[in-house]
């Protein structure tokens, strides 16, 4: 009888985010001051930098949670697709914008991991 050895590998990706705002320009000609984006940058790093993304319906979610509890991985339970990421980022940035730059609106969020896999959220 042949015995198969099972190995699992987690694969990392680079992810990029581009956000477009529309609104009234301030005295410097800016719609949103890039210097004020620290909170968004920190949230993006918390969510996506050296983390493991697992969907809420993943059949091995309990296993991933156990790995997280034992500090083997840094788990985020979220839609791991680029479509899910673009929508989640849009929601977070939109909430931030309403509080910190109420004169502006988030119009578009594009997220991608390579030239062949990207998703765009656009305001209706």
Jmol script that loads the backbone (N, CA, C; Angstrom):
load data "model"
ATOM      1  N   UNK A   1       0.829  -1.163   0.000  1.00  0.00           N
ATOM      2  CA  UNK A   1       0.000   0.000   0.000  1.00  0.00           C
ATOM      3  C   UNK A   1       0.885   1.241   0.000  1.00  0.00           C
ATOM      4  N   UNK A   2       0.559   2.141  -0.889  1.00  0.00           N
ATOM      5  CA  UNK A   2       1.311   3.386  -0.999  1.00  0.00           C
ATOM      6  C   UNK A   2       0.788   4.389   0.023  1.00  0.00           C
ATOM      7  N   UNK A   3       1.710   5.006   0.734  1.00  0.00           N
ATOM      8  CA  UNK A   3       1.326   6.035   1.701  1.00  0.00           C
ATOM      9  C   UNK A   3       1.642   7.392   1.104  1.00  0.00           C
ATOM     10  N   UNK A   4       0.693   8.238   1.149  1.00  0.00           N
ATOM     11  CA  UNK A   4       0.888   9.584   0.651  1.00  0.00           C
ATOM     12  C   UNK A   4       1.198  10.509   1.814  1.00  0.00           C
ATOM     13  N   UNK A   5       2.129  11.349   1.569  1.00  0.00           N
ATOM     14  CA  UNK A   5       2.491  12.349   2.554  1.00  0.00           C
ATOM     15  C   UNK A   5       1.808  13.658   2.162  1.00  0.00           C
ATOM     16  N   UNK A   6       1.079  14.245   3.079  1.00  0.00           N
ATOM     17  CA  UNK A   6       0.350  15.480   2.795  1.00  0.00           C
ATOM     18  C   UNK A   6       1.097  16.655   3.404  1.00  0.00           C
ATOM     19  N   UNK A   7       1.337  17.643   2.587  1.00  0.00           N
ATOM     20  CA  UNK A   7       1.976  18.874   3.051  1.00  0.00           C
ATOM     21  C   UNK A   7       1.121  20.056   2.623  1.00  0.00           C
ATOM     22  N   UNK A   8       0.979  20.996   3.507  1.00  0.00           N
ATOM     23  CA  UNK A   8       0.275  22.231   3.176  1.00  0.00           C
ATOM     24  C   UNK A   8       1.263  23.374   3.214  1.00  0.00           C
ATOM     25  N   UNK A   9       1.088  24.300   2.317  1.00  0.00           N
ATOM     26  CA  UNK A   9       1.940  25.479   2.270  1.00  0.00           C
ATOM     27  C   UNK A   9       1.054  26.714   2.213  1.00  0.00           C
ATOM     28  N   UNK A  10       1.420  27.691   2.962  1.00  0.00           N
ATOM     29  CA  UNK A  10       0.764  28.983   2.847  1.00  0.00           C
ATOM     30  C   UNK A  10       1.619  29.830   1.934  1.00  0.00           C
ATOM     31  N   UNK A  11       0.972  30.514   1.020  1.00  0.00           N
ATOM     32  CA  UNK A  11       1.698  31.310   0.038  1.00  0.00           C
ATOM     33  C   UNK A  11       1.359  32.775   0.247  1.00  0.00           C
ATOM     34  N   UNK A  12       2.354  33.603   0.281  1.00  0.00           N
ATOM     35  CA  UNK A  12       2.134  35.031   0.476  1.00  0.00           C
ATOM     36  C   UNK A  12       2.050  35.782  -0.833  1.00  0.00           C
ATOM     37  N   UNK A  13       1.356  36.882  -0.794  1.00  0.00           N
ATOM     38  CA  UNK A  13       1.219  37.749  -1.954  1.00  0.00           C
ATOM     39  C   UNK A  13       1.526  39.178  -1.541  1.00  0.00           C
ATOM     40  N   UNK A  14       2.012  39.938  -2.493  1.00  0.00           N
ATOM     41  CA  UNK A  14       2.055  41.383  -2.324  1.00  0.00           C
ATOM     42  C   UNK A  14       0.662  41.884  -2.668  1.00  0.00           C
ATOM     43  N   UNK A  15       0.243  42.898  -1.983  1.00  0.00           N
ATOM     44  CA  UNK A  15      -1.042  43.512  -2.320  1.00  0.00           C
ATOM     45  C   UNK A  15      -0.844  45.008  -2.360  1.00  0.00           C
ATOM     46  N   UNK A  16      -1.485  45.647  -3.327  1.00  0.00           N
ATOM     47  CA  UNK A  16      -1.411  47.096  -3.489  1.00  0.00           C
ATOM     48  C   UNK A  16      -2.819  47.658  -3.442  1.00  0.00           C
ATOM     49  N   UNK A  17      -2.905  48.888  -2.975  1.00  0.00           N
ATOM     50  CA  UNK A  17      -4.190  49.572  -2.881  1.00  0.00           C
ATOM     51  C   UNK A  17      -4.039  50.972  -3.466  1.00  0.00           C
ATOM     52  N   UNK A  18      -4.994  51.352  -4.290  1.00  0.00           N
ATOM     53  CA  UNK A  18      -5.059  52.715  -4.803  1.00  0.00           C
ATOM     54  C   UNK A  18      -6.447  53.256  -4.481  1.00  0.00           C
ATOM     55  N   UNK A  19      -6.474  54.438  -3.867  1.00  0.00           N
ATOM     56  CA  UNK A  19      -7.733  55.045  -3.438  1.00  0.00           C
ATOM     57  C   UNK A  19      -7.880  56.395  -4.132  1.00  0.00           C
ATOM     58  N   UNK A  20      -9.076  56.649  -4.660  1.00  0.00           N
ATOM     59  CA  UNK A  20      -9.352  57.935  -5.289  1.00  0.00           C
ATOM     60  C   UNK A  20     -10.469  58.632  -4.526  1.00  0.00           C
ATOM     61  N   UNK A  21     -10.217  59.909  -4.195  1.00  0.00           N
ATOM     62  CA  UNK A  21     -11.220  60.750  -3.545  1.00  0.00           C
ATOM     63  C   UNK A  21     -11.655  61.843  -4.513  1.00  0.00           C
ATOM     64  N   UNK A  22     -12.834  62.358  -4.268  1.00  0.00           N
ATOM     65  CA  UNK A  22     -13.338  63.505  -5.000  1.00  0.00           C
ATOM     66  C   UNK A  22     -13.891  64.480  -3.963  1.00  0.00           C
ATOM     67  N   UNK A  23     -13.669  65.757  -4.178  1.00  0.00           N
ATOM     68  CA  UNK A  23     -14.212  66.725  -3.239  1.00  0.00           C
ATOM     69  C   UNK A  23     -13.598  68.095  -3.419  1.00  0.00           C
ATOM     70  N   UNK A  24     -13.953  68.966  -2.510  1.00  0.00           N
ATOM     71  CA  UNK A  24     -13.464  70.332  -2.548  1.00  0.00           C
ATOM     72  C   UNK A  24     -11.999  70.369  -2.114  1.00  0.00           C
ATOM     73  N   UNK A  25     -11.199  71.098  -2.881  1.00  0.00           N
ATOM     74  CA  UNK A  25      -9.775  71.235  -2.559  1.00  0.00           C
ATOM     75  C   UNK A  25      -9.578  72.265  -1.451  1.00  0.00           C
ATOM     76  N   UNK A  26      -8.567  72.008  -0.614  1.00  0.00           N
ATOM     77  CA  UNK A  26      -8.247  72.973   0.431  1.00  0.00           C
ATOM     78  C   UNK A  26      -7.334  74.064  -0.137  1.00  0.00           C
ATOM     79  N   UNK A  27      -6.839  74.919   0.736  1.00  0.00           N
ATOM     80  CA  UNK A  27      -5.997  76.043   0.298  1.00  0.00           C
ATOM     81  C   UNK A  27      -4.696  75.589  -0.356  1.00  0.00           C
ATOM     82  N   UNK A  28      -4.286  74.349  -0.098  1.00  0.00           N
ATOM     83  CA  UNK A  28      -3.069  73.812  -0.732  1.00  0.00           C
ATOM     84  C   UNK A  28      -3.379  73.105  -2.045  1.00  0.00           C
ATOM     85  N   UNK A  29      -4.660  72.975  -2.352  1.00  0.00           N
ATOM     86  CA  UNK A  29      -5.060  72.298  -3.576  1.00  0.00           C
ATOM     87  C   UNK A  29      -5.270  70.800  -3.390  1.00  0.00           C
ATOM     88  N   UNK A  30      -5.367  70.365  -2.140  1.00  0.00           N
ATOM     89  CA  UNK A  30      -5.523  68.939  -1.850  1.00  0.00           C
ATOM     90  C   UNK A  30      -6.961  68.616  -1.481  1.00  0.00           C
ATOM     91  N   UNK A  31      -7.433  67.472  -1.945  1.00  0.00           N
ATOM     92  CA  UNK A  31      -8.741  66.972  -1.522  1.00  0.00           C
ATOM     93  C   UNK A  31      -8.578  66.244  -0.192  1.00  0.00           C
ATOM     94  N   UNK A  32      -7.545  65.408  -0.090  1.00  0.00           N
ATOM     95  CA  UNK A  32      -7.217  64.704   1.151  1.00  0.00           C
ATOM     96  C   UNK A  32      -5.719  64.853   1.377  1.00  0.00           C
ATOM     97  N   UNK A  33      -5.350  65.237   2.575  1.00  0.00           N
ATOM     98  CA  UNK A  33      -3.949  65.406   2.940  1.00  0.00           C
ATOM     99  C   UNK A  33      -3.322  64.035   3.176  1.00  0.00           C
ATOM    100  N   UNK A  34      -2.331  63.678   2.366  1.00  0.00           N
ATOM    101  CA  UNK A  34      -1.680  62.376   2.522  1.00  0.00           C
ATOM    102  C   UNK A  34      -1.094  62.187   3.914  1.00  0.00           C
ATOM    103  N   UNK A  35      -0.666  63.274   4.540  1.00  0.00           N
ATOM    104  CA  UNK A  35      -0.112  63.189   5.883  1.00  0.00           C
ATOM    105  C   UNK A  35      -1.124  62.727   6.909  1.00  0.00           C
ATOM    106  N   UNK A  36      -2.398  62.836   6.594  1.00  0.00           N
ATOM    107  CA  UNK A  36      -3.451  62.433   7.526  1.00  0.00           C
ATOM    108  C   UNK A  36      -3.850  60.960   7.369  1.00  0.00           C
ATOM    109  N   UNK A  37      -3.213  60.252   6.450  1.00  0.00           N
ATOM    110  CA  UNK A  37      -3.622  58.884   6.140  1.00  0.00           C
ATOM    111  C   UNK A  37      -2.955  57.826   7.019  1.00  0.00           C
ATOM    112  N   UNK A  38      -2.279  58.230   8.068  1.00  0.00           N
ATOM    113  CA  UNK A  38      -1.560  57.280   8.921  1.00  0.00           C
ATOM    114  C   UNK A  38      -2.484  56.183   9.465  1.00  0.00           C
ATOM    115  N   UNK A  39      -3.675  56.563   9.889  1.00  0.00           N
ATOM    116  CA  UNK A  39      -4.628  55.580  10.433  1.00  0.00           C
ATOM    117  C   UNK A  39      -4.997  54.525   9.394  1.00  0.00           C
ATOM    118  N   UNK A  40      -5.220  54.961   8.162  1.00  0.00           N
ATOM    119  CA  UNK A  40      -5.545  54.013   7.094  1.00  0.00           C
ATOM    120  C   UNK A  40      -4.357  53.101   6.806  1.00  0.00           C
ATOM    121  N   UNK A  41      -3.170  53.681   6.722  1.00  0.00           N
ATOM    122  CA  UNK A  41      -1.959  52.890   6.477  1.00  0.00           C
ATOM    123  C   UNK A  41      -1.762  51.844   7.576  1.00  0.00           C
ATOM    124  N   UNK A  42      -1.938  52.243   8.827  1.00  0.00           N
ATOM    125  CA  UNK A  42      -1.780  51.303   9.939  1.00  0.00           C
ATOM    126  C   UNK A  42      -2.819  50.192   9.876  1.00  0.00           C
ATOM    127  N   UNK A  43      -4.061  50.535   9.504  1.00  0.00           N
ATOM    128  CA  UNK A  43      -5.099  49.516   9.387  1.00  0.00           C
ATOM    129  C   UNK A  43      -4.775  48.541   8.249  1.00  0.00           C
ATOM    130  N   UNK A  44      -4.325  49.057   7.103  1.00  0.00           N
ATOM    131  CA  UNK A  44      -3.951  48.187   5.985  1.00  0.00           C
ATOM    132  C   UNK A  44      -2.821  47.239   6.387  1.00  0.00           C
ATOM    133  N   UNK A  45      -1.823  47.756   7.095  1.00  0.00           N
ATOM    134  CA  UNK A  45      -0.726  46.900   7.552  1.00  0.00           C
ATOM    135  C   UNK A  45      -1.234  45.854   8.541  1.00  0.00           C
ATOM    136  N   UNK A  46      -2.117  46.260   9.454  1.00  0.00           N
ATOM    137  CA  UNK A  46      -2.680  45.312  10.417  1.00  0.00           C
ATOM    138  C   UNK A  46      -3.443  44.192   9.704  1.00  0.00           C
ATOM    139  N   UNK A  47      -4.203  44.567   8.693  1.00  0.00           N
ATOM    140  CA  UNK A  47      -5.025  43.579   7.986  1.00  0.00           C
ATOM    141  C   UNK A  47      -4.232  42.682   7.041  1.00  0.00           C
ATOM    142  N   UNK A  48      -3.214  43.241   6.372  1.00  0.00           N
ATOM    143  CA  UNK A  48      -2.643  42.521   5.235  1.00  0.00           C
ATOM    144  C   UNK A  48      -1.140  42.271   5.283  1.00  0.00           C
ATOM    145  N   UNK A  49      -0.433  42.848   6.227  1.00  0.00           N
ATOM    146  CA  UNK A  49       1.020  42.667   6.255  1.00  0.00           C
ATOM    147  C   UNK A  49       1.385  41.463   7.125  1.00  0.00           C
ATOM    148  N   UNK A  50       1.880  40.424   6.503  1.00  0.00           N
ATOM    149  CA  UNK A  50       2.294  39.196   7.189  1.00  0.00           C
ATOM    150  C   UNK A  50       1.145  38.568   7.971  1.00  0.00           C
ATOM    151  N   UNK A  51      -0.028  38.536   7.354  1.00  0.00           N
ATOM    152  CA  UNK A  51      -1.191  37.925   7.981  1.00  0.00           C
ATOM    153  C   UNK A  51      -1.697  36.776   7.123  1.00  0.00           C
ATOM    154  N   UNK A  52      -2.564  35.975   7.716  1.00  0.00           N
ATOM    155  CA  UNK A  52      -3.215  34.879   7.015  1.00  0.00           C
ATOM    156  C   UNK A  52      -4.680  35.240   6.871  1.00  0.00           C
ATOM    157  N   UNK A  53      -5.146  35.316   5.632  1.00  0.00           N
ATOM    158  CA  UNK A  53      -6.534  35.660   5.348  1.00  0.00           C
ATOM    159  C   UNK A  53      -7.311  34.375   5.077  1.00  0.00           C
ATOM    160  N   UNK A  54      -8.391  34.201   5.817  1.00  0.00           N
ATOM    161  CA  UNK A  54      -9.215  33.009   5.666  1.00  0.00           C
ATOM    162  C   UNK A  54     -10.670  33.446   5.646  1.00  0.00           C
ATOM    163  N   UNK A  55     -11.427  32.903   4.720  1.00  0.00           N
ATOM    164  CA  UNK A  55     -12.841  33.236   4.618  1.00  0.00           C
ATOM    165  C   UNK A  55     -13.636  32.685   5.788  1.00  0.00           C
ATOM    166  N   UNK A  56     -14.735  33.339   6.147  1.00  0.00           N
ATOM    167  CA  UNK A  56     -15.541  32.888   7.275  1.00  0.00           C
ATOM    168  C   UNK A  56     -16.196  31.531   7.055  1.00  0.00           C
ATOM    169  N   UNK A  57     -16.260  31.080   5.811  1.00  0.00           N
ATOM    170  CA  UNK A  57     -16.854  29.780   5.505  1.00  0.00           C
ATOM    171  C   UNK A  57     -15.796  28.710   5.207  1.00  0.00           C
ATOM    172  N   UNK A  58     -14.529  29.002   5.488  1.00  0.00           N
ATOM    173  CA  UNK A  58     -13.462  28.035   5.212  1.00  0.00           C
ATOM    174  C   UNK A  58     -13.674  26.780   6.066  1.00  0.00           C
ATOM    175  N   UNK A  59     -13.622  25.595   5.462  1.00  0.00           N
ATOM    176  CA  UNK A  59     -13.859  24.361   6.234  1.00  0.00           C
ATOM    177  C   UNK A  59     -12.787  24.096   7.303  1.00  0.00           C
ATOM    178  N   UNK A  60     -11.639  24.751   7.211  1.00  0.00           N
ATOM    179  CA  UNK A  60     -10.578  24.557   8.194  1.00  0.00           C
ATOM    180  C   UNK A  60     -10.428  25.765   9.119  1.00  0.00           C
ATOM    181  N   UNK A  61     -11.488  26.567   9.220  1.00  0.00           N
ATOM    182  CA  UNK A  61     -11.420  27.779  10.035  1.00  0.00           C
ATOM    183  C   UNK A  61     -11.024  27.476  11.477  1.00  0.00           C
ATOM    184  N   UNK A  62     -11.564  26.427  12.059  1.00  0.00           N
ATOM    185  CA  UNK A  62     -11.204  26.083  13.444  1.00  0.00           C
ATOM    186  C   UNK A  62      -9.715  25.765  13.564  1.00  0.00           C
ATOM    187  N   UNK A  63      -9.170  25.119  12.559  1.00  0.00           N
ATOM    188  CA  UNK A  63      -7.731  24.815  12.561  1.00  0.00           C
ATOM    189  C   UNK A  63      -6.921  26.101  12.471  1.00  0.00           C
ATOM    190  N   UNK A  64      -7.326  26.997  11.589  1.00  0.00           N
ATOM    191  CA  UNK A  64      -6.628  28.287  11.485  1.00  0.00           C
ATOM    192  C   UNK A  64      -6.734  29.077  12.787  1.00  0.00           C
ATOM    193  N   UNK A  65      -7.896  29.020  13.433  1.00  0.00           N
ATOM    194  CA  UNK A  65      -8.050  29.718  14.718  1.00  0.00           C
ATOM    195  C   UNK A  65      -7.118  29.134  15.775  1.00  0.00           C
ATOM    196  N   UNK A  66      -6.970  27.824  15.771  1.00  0.00           N
ATOM    197  CA  UNK A  66      -6.051  27.180  16.725  1.00  0.00           C
ATOM    198  C   UNK A  66      -4.604  27.604  16.438  1.00  0.00           C
ATOM    199  N   UNK A  67      -4.237  27.670  15.165  1.00  0.00           N
ATOM    200  CA  UNK A  67      -2.895  28.132  14.804  1.00  0.00           C
ATOM    201  C   UNK A  67      -2.687  29.576  15.250  1.00  0.00           C
ATOM    202  N   UNK A  68      -3.709  30.396  15.090  1.00  0.00           N
ATOM    203  CA  UNK A  68      -3.627  31.783  15.537  1.00  0.00           C
ATOM    204  C   UNK A  68      -3.491  31.850  17.060  1.00  0.00           C
ATOM    205  N   UNK A  69      -4.291  31.067  17.768  1.00  0.00           N
ATOM    206  CA  UNK A  69      -4.233  31.052  19.232  1.00  0.00           C
ATOM    207  C   UNK A  69      -2.860  30.643  19.746  1.00  0.00           C
ATOM    208  N   UNK A  70      -2.186  29.787  18.977  1.00  0.00           N
ATOM    209  CA  UNK A  70      -0.846  29.321  19.354  1.00  0.00           C
ATOM    210  C   UNK A  70       0.258  30.179  18.738  1.00  0.00           C
ATOM    211  N   UNK A  71      -0.132  31.321  18.154  1.00  0.00           N
ATOM    212  CA  UNK A  71       0.796  32.304  17.592  1.00  0.00           C
ATOM    213  C   UNK A  71       1.665  31.756  16.455  1.00  0.00           C
ATOM    214  N   UNK A  72       1.102  30.793  15.715  1.00  0.00           N
ATOM    215  CA  UNK A  72       1.773  30.258  14.535  1.00  0.00           C
ATOM    216  C   UNK A  72       1.495  31.165  13.328  1.00  0.00           C
ATOM    217  N   UNK A  73       0.287  31.705  13.281  1.00  0.00           N
ATOM    218  CA  UNK A  73      -0.116  32.625  12.217  1.00  0.00           C
ATOM    219  C   UNK A  73      -0.786  33.836  12.858  1.00  0.00           C
ATOM    220  N   UNK A  74      -0.952  34.875  12.067  1.00  0.00           N
ATOM    221  CA  UNK A  74      -1.680  36.068  12.480  1.00  0.00           C
ATOM    222  C   UNK A  74      -2.933  36.121  11.604  1.00  0.00           C
ATOM    223  N   UNK A  75      -4.043  35.617  12.127  1.00  0.00           N
ATOM    224  CA  UNK A  75      -5.250  35.342  11.357  1.00  0.00           C
ATOM    225  C   UNK A  75      -6.154  36.556  11.204  1.00  0.00           C
ATOM    226  N   UNK A  76      -6.694  36.706   9.985  1.00  0.00           N
ATOM    227  CA  UNK A  76      -7.768  37.648   9.711  1.00  0.00           C
ATOM    228  C   UNK A  76      -8.875  36.854   9.028  1.00  0.00           C
ATOM    229  N   UNK A  77     -10.055  36.828   9.637  1.00  0.00           N
ATOM    230  CA  UNK A  77     -11.200  36.147   9.036  1.00  0.00           C
ATOM    231  C   UNK A  77     -11.963  37.184   8.227  1.00  0.00           C
ATOM    232  N   UNK A  78     -11.831  37.060   6.920  1.00  0.00           N
ATOM    233  CA  UNK A  78     -12.404  38.026   5.990  1.00  0.00           C
ATOM    234  C   UNK A  78     -12.464  37.386   4.615  1.00  0.00           C
ATOM    235  N   UNK A  79     -13.178  37.982   3.725  1.00  0.00           N
ATOM    236  CA  UNK A  79     -13.191  37.506   2.343  1.00  0.00           C
ATOM    237  C   UNK A  79     -11.787  37.721   1.764  1.00  0.00           C
ATOM    238  N   UNK A  80     -11.058  36.653   1.448  1.00  0.00           N
ATOM    239  CA  UNK A  80      -9.669  36.806   0.993  1.00  0.00           C
ATOM    240  C   UNK A  80      -9.521  37.159  -0.487  1.00  0.00           C
ATOM    241  N   UNK A  81     -10.629  37.259  -1.200  1.00  0.00           N
ATOM    242  CA  UNK A  81     -10.545  37.578  -2.627  1.00  0.00           C
ATOM    243  C   UNK A  81     -10.221  39.052  -2.829  1.00  0.00           C
ATOM    244  N   UNK A  82      -9.771  39.396  -4.012  1.00  0.00           N
ATOM    245  CA  UNK A  82      -9.495  40.793  -4.313  1.00  0.00           C
ATOM    246  C   UNK A  82     -10.793  41.610  -4.307  1.00  0.00           C
ATOM    247  N   UNK A  83     -11.895  41.012  -4.726  1.00  0.00           N
ATOM    248  CA  UNK A  83     -13.182  41.699  -4.667  1.00  0.00           C
ATOM    249  C   UNK A  83     -13.560  42.007  -3.217  1.00  0.00           C
ATOM    250  N   UNK A  84     -13.363  41.013  -2.356  1.00  0.00           N
ATOM    251  CA  UNK A  84     -13.645  41.217  -0.940  1.00  0.00           C
ATOM    252  C   UNK A  84     -12.746  42.272  -0.323  1.00  0.00           C
ATOM    253  N   UNK A  85     -11.470  42.252  -0.711  1.00  0.00           N
ATOM    254  CA  UNK A  85     -10.533  43.244  -0.181  1.00  0.00           C
ATOM    255  C   UNK A  85     -10.921  44.642  -0.640  1.00  0.00           C
ATOM    256  N   UNK A  86     -11.240  44.816  -1.920  1.00  0.00           N
ATOM    257  CA  UNK A  86     -11.565  46.157  -2.405  1.00  0.00           C
ATOM    258  C   UNK A  86     -12.818  46.696  -1.720  1.00  0.00           C
ATOM    259  N   UNK A  87     -13.799  45.846  -1.472  1.00  0.00           N
ATOM    260  CA  UNK A  87     -15.012  46.295  -0.787  1.00  0.00           C
ATOM    261  C   UNK A  87     -14.727  46.636   0.678  1.00  0.00           C
ATOM    262  N   UNK A  88     -13.959  45.803   1.369  1.00  0.00           N
ATOM    263  CA  UNK A  88     -13.629  46.065   2.772  1.00  0.00           C
ATOM    264  C   UNK A  88     -12.805  47.344   2.922  1.00  0.00           C
ATOM    265  N   UNK A  89     -11.814  47.524   2.063  1.00  0.00           N
ATOM    266  CA  UNK A  89     -10.996  48.743   2.106  1.00  0.00           C
ATOM    267  C   UNK A  89     -11.868  49.959   1.828  1.00  0.00           C
ATOM    268  N   UNK A  90     -12.763  49.855   0.854  1.00  0.00           N
ATOM    269  CA  UNK A  90     -13.655  50.975   0.540  1.00  0.00           C
ATOM    270  C   UNK A  90     -14.522  51.331   1.743  1.00  0.00           C
ATOM    271  N   UNK A  91     -15.055  50.334   2.427  1.00  0.00           N
ATOM    272  CA  UNK A  91     -15.882  50.592   3.614  1.00  0.00           C
ATOM    273  C   UNK A  91     -15.072  51.289   4.709  1.00  0.00           C
ATOM    274  N   UNK A  92     -13.875  50.794   4.968  1.00  0.00           N
ATOM    275  CA  UNK A  92     -13.024  51.379   6.013  1.00  0.00           C
ATOM    276  C   UNK A  92     -12.638  52.808   5.656  1.00  0.00           C
ATOM    277  N   UNK A  93     -12.193  53.024   4.426  1.00  0.00           N
ATOM    278  CA  UNK A  93     -11.739  54.350   4.007  1.00  0.00           C
ATOM    279  C   UNK A  93     -12.915  55.317   3.931  1.00  0.00           C
ATOM    280  N   UNK A  94     -14.072  54.836   3.523  1.00  0.00           N
ATOM    281  CA  UNK A  94     -15.244  55.694   3.477  1.00  0.00           C
ATOM    282  C   UNK A  94     -15.614  56.171   4.885  1.00  0.00           C
ATOM    283  N   UNK A  95     -15.599  55.276   5.855  1.00  0.00           N
ATOM    284  CA  UNK A  95     -15.891  55.657   7.246  1.00  0.00           C
ATOM    285  C   UNK A  95     -14.857  56.660   7.750  1.00  0.00           C
ATOM    286  N   UNK A  96     -13.575  56.419   7.449  1.00  0.00           N
ATOM    287  CA  UNK A  96     -12.515  57.343   7.859  1.00  0.00           C
ATOM    288  C   UNK A  96     -12.736  58.720   7.219  1.00  0.00           C
ATOM    289  N   UNK A  97     -13.096  58.734   5.939  1.00  0.00           N
ATOM    290  CA  UNK A  97     -13.276  59.976   5.206  1.00  0.00           C
ATOM    291  C   UNK A  97     -14.438  60.784   5.785  1.00  0.00           C
ATOM    292  N   UNK A  98     -15.520  60.137   6.132  1.00  0.00           N
ATOM    293  CA  UNK A  98     -16.680  60.840   6.688  1.00  0.00           C
ATOM    294  C   UNK A  98     -16.315  61.581   7.980  1.00  0.00           C
ATOM    295  N   UNK A  99     -15.397  61.007   8.749  1.00  0.00           N
ATOM    296  CA  UNK A  99     -14.983  61.624  10.010  1.00  0.00           C
ATOM    297  C   UNK A  99     -13.860  62.633   9.822  1.00  0.00           C
ATOM    298  N   UNK A 100     -12.873  62.303   9.006  1.00  0.00           N
ATOM    299  CA  UNK A 100     -11.641  63.086   8.919  1.00  0.00           C
ATOM    300  C   UNK A 100     -11.554  64.038   7.730  1.00  0.00           C
ATOM    301  N   UNK A 101     -12.339  63.806   6.714  1.00  0.00           N
ATOM    302  CA  UNK A 101     -12.324  64.676   5.531  1.00  0.00           C
ATOM    303  C   UNK A 101     -13.739  64.748   4.963  1.00  0.00           C
ATOM    304  N   UNK A 102     -14.687  65.289   5.745  1.00  0.00           N
ATOM    305  CA  UNK A 102     -16.096  65.244   5.329  1.00  0.00           C
ATOM    306  C   UNK A 102     -16.410  66.020   4.054  1.00  0.00           C
ATOM    307  N   UNK A 103     -15.480  66.823   3.595  1.00  0.00           N
ATOM    308  CA  UNK A 103     -15.654  67.557   2.335  1.00  0.00           C
ATOM    309  C   UNK A 103     -15.343  66.680   1.117  1.00  0.00           C
ATOM    310  N   UNK A 104     -14.875  65.445   1.367  1.00  0.00           N
ATOM    311  CA  UNK A 104     -14.458  64.546   0.293  1.00  0.00           C
ATOM    312  C   UNK A 104     -15.301  63.270   0.303  1.00  0.00           C
ATOM    313  N   UNK A 105     -15.258  62.542  -0.800  1.00  0.00           N
ATOM    314  CA  UNK A 105     -15.917  61.239  -0.921  1.00  0.00           C
ATOM    315  C   UNK A 105     -14.965  60.255  -1.579  1.00  0.00           C
ATOM    316  N   UNK A 106     -14.981  59.036  -1.097  1.00  0.00           N
ATOM    317  CA  UNK A 106     -14.212  57.970  -1.746  1.00  0.00           C
ATOM    318  C   UNK A 106     -14.968  57.578  -3.010  1.00  0.00           C
ATOM    319  N   UNK A 107     -14.296  57.647  -4.137  1.00  0.00           N
ATOM    320  CA  UNK A 107     -14.942  57.353  -5.407  1.00  0.00           C
ATOM    321  C   UNK A 107     -14.548  55.990  -5.972  1.00  0.00           C
ATOM    322  N   UNK A 108     -13.326  55.561  -5.650  1.00  0.00           N
ATOM    323  CA  UNK A 108     -12.809  54.337  -6.280  1.00  0.00           C
ATOM    324  C   UNK A 108     -11.724  53.742  -5.406  1.00  0.00           C
ATOM    325  N   UNK A 109     -11.732  52.419  -5.273  1.00  0.00           N
ATOM    326  CA  UNK A 109     -10.662  51.686  -4.594  1.00  0.00           C
ATOM    327  C   UNK A 109     -10.277  50.533  -5.495  1.00  0.00           C
ATOM    328  N   UNK A 110      -8.994  50.466  -5.826  1.00  0.00           N
ATOM    329  CA  UNK A 110      -8.490  49.352  -6.623  1.00  0.00           C
ATOM    330  C   UNK A 110      -7.472  48.597  -5.789  1.00  0.00           C
ATOM    331  N   UNK A 111      -7.641  47.288  -5.734  1.00  0.00           N
ATOM    332  CA  UNK A 111      -6.714  46.422  -5.004  1.00  0.00           C
ATOM    333  C   UNK A 111      -6.220  45.353  -5.969  1.00  0.00           C
ATOM    334  N   UNK A 112      -4.933  45.060  -5.895  1.00  0.00           N
ATOM    335  CA  UNK A 112      -4.400  44.012  -6.750  1.00  0.00           C
ATOM    336  C   UNK A 112      -3.201  43.347  -6.096  1.00  0.00           C
ATOM    337  N   UNK A 113      -2.971  42.106  -6.561  1.00  0.00           N
ATOM    338  CA  UNK A 113      -1.815  41.352  -6.082  1.00  0.00           C
ATOM    339  C   UNK A 113      -0.822  41.061  -7.190  1.00  0.00           C
ATOM    340  N   UNK A 114      -1.257  41.212  -8.424  1.00  0.00           N
ATOM    341  CA  UNK A 114      -0.367  41.083  -9.580  1.00  0.00           C
ATOM    342  C   UNK A 114      -1.095  41.627 -10.802  1.00  0.00           C
ATOM    343  N   UNK A 115      -0.459  41.565 -11.945  1.00  0.00           N
ATOM    344  CA  UNK A 115      -1.052  42.126 -13.159  1.00  0.00           C
ATOM    345  C   UNK A 115      -2.313  41.393 -13.616  1.00  0.00           C
ATOM    346  N   UNK A 116      -2.488  40.171 -13.148  1.00  0.00           N
ATOM    347  CA  UNK A 116      -3.622  39.370 -13.613  1.00  0.00           C
ATOM    348  C   UNK A 116      -4.748  39.270 -12.583  1.00  0.00           C
ATOM    349  N   UNK A 117      -4.537  39.740 -11.380  1.00  0.00           N
ATOM    350  CA  UNK A 117      -5.562  39.582 -10.354  1.00  0.00           C
ATOM    351  C   UNK A 117      -5.751  40.891  -9.607  1.00  0.00           C
ATOM    352  N   UNK A 118      -6.854  41.565  -9.935  1.00  0.00           N
ATOM    353  CA  UNK A 118      -7.168  42.840  -9.308  1.00  0.00           C
ATOM    354  C   UNK A 118      -8.692  42.974  -9.242  1.00  0.00           C
ATOM    355  N   UNK A 119      -9.125  43.904  -8.416  1.00  0.00           N
ATOM    356  CA  UNK A 119     -10.566  44.199  -8.325  1.00  0.00           C
ATOM    357  C   UNK A 119     -10.725  45.675  -8.029  1.00  0.00           C
ATOM    358  N   UNK A 120     -11.837  46.220  -8.493  1.00  0.00           N
ATOM    359  CA  UNK A 120     -12.128  47.637  -8.315  1.00  0.00           C
ATOM    360  C   UNK A 120     -13.496  47.780  -7.671  1.00  0.00           C
ATOM    361  N   UNK A 121     -13.544  48.639  -6.652  1.00  0.00           N
ATOM    362  CA  UNK A 121     -14.816  49.081  -6.083  1.00  0.00           C
ATOM    363  C   UNK A 121     -15.021  50.514  -6.537  1.00  0.00           C
ATOM    364  N   UNK A 122     -16.207  50.829  -7.039  1.00  0.00           N
ATOM    365  CA  UNK A 122     -16.506  52.196  -7.450  1.00  0.00           C
ATOM    366  C   UNK A 122     -17.838  52.621  -6.851  1.00  0.00           C
ATOM    367  N   UNK A 123     -17.879  53.875  -6.420  1.00  0.00           N
ATOM    368  CA  UNK A 123     -19.131  54.423  -5.883  1.00  0.00           C
ATOM    369  C   UNK A 123     -20.143  54.501  -7.012  1.00  0.00           C
ATOM    370  N   UNK A 124     -21.363  54.120  -6.703  1.00  0.00           N
ATOM    371  CA  UNK A 124     -22.443  54.186  -7.712  1.00  0.00           C
ATOM    372  C   UNK A 124     -22.810  55.608  -8.025  1.00  0.00           C
TER     373      UNK A 124
END
end "model"
wireframe off; spacefill off
backbone 0.3
color backbone group
